[in-house]
Amino acid sequence: MIVLLCALLAPAYASDATASALPASADGSAETVGGVMGGVVTPKPVDPVLAGDIRTLLQLTGAGDLALQNMLVMLDQMKALRPDIPEDFWVTFRAEMKGEELVEVLVPVYASHFSRDEVRAMIAFYRTPVGHKLIAETPALTADAMAVGQSWGRELATRVVQKMQSSPPPSAP
């Protein structure tokens, strides 16, 4: 999610030097990185029945709301990293965040990874008691996993620094 926010903010507040460093495509626009940064993603058309099933899946799982919650956390982190961006940008950005829009841009992404039968199988799963529990537990599970992951990352970084400090530097060839 932080990558998504960086991709969103970089073009909007890039310096002219940064913008000119992006490679240009044949039409003169900036190339995209992973289909996101520097350009507009044009999704492939999706079968309307499959698109409807994907919307059902995303609504059932609360994917749009969960993504917005995660984006709000990431926005606070980005705001701290980018004090050069005016406060009114952050306020307007938050006001413009809409789960329905995110769901619509996710439909072609899901369609490129899952068949109609697979989407319907996921819908059937999420309608079961254990599927309902997974949906209900996902926000807390995500928060707990992020906390554990951050702690693990700090411990790993400490070990690496200690290891590097205790071993002689590699010799140059």
Sequence and secondary structure as in RCSB ss.txt:
>XXXX:A:sequence
MIVLLCALLAPAYASDATASALPASADGSAETVGGVMGGVVTPKPVDPVLAGDIRTLLQLTGAGDLALQNMLVML
DQMKALRPDIPEDFWVTFRAEMKGEELVEVLVPVYASHFSRDEVRAMIAFYRTPVGHKLIAETPALTADAMAVGQ
SWGRELATRVVQKMQSSPPPSAP
>XXXX:A:secstr
 HHHHHHHHHHHH  HHHHHHS B TTSSB  BTTTBTS        HHHHHHHHHHHHHHTHHHHHHHHHHHHH
HHHHHH TTS HHHHHHHHHH  HHHHHHHHHHHHHHH  HHHHHHHHHHHTSHHHHHHHHHHHHHHHHHHHHHH
HHHHHHHHHHHHHHHHS      
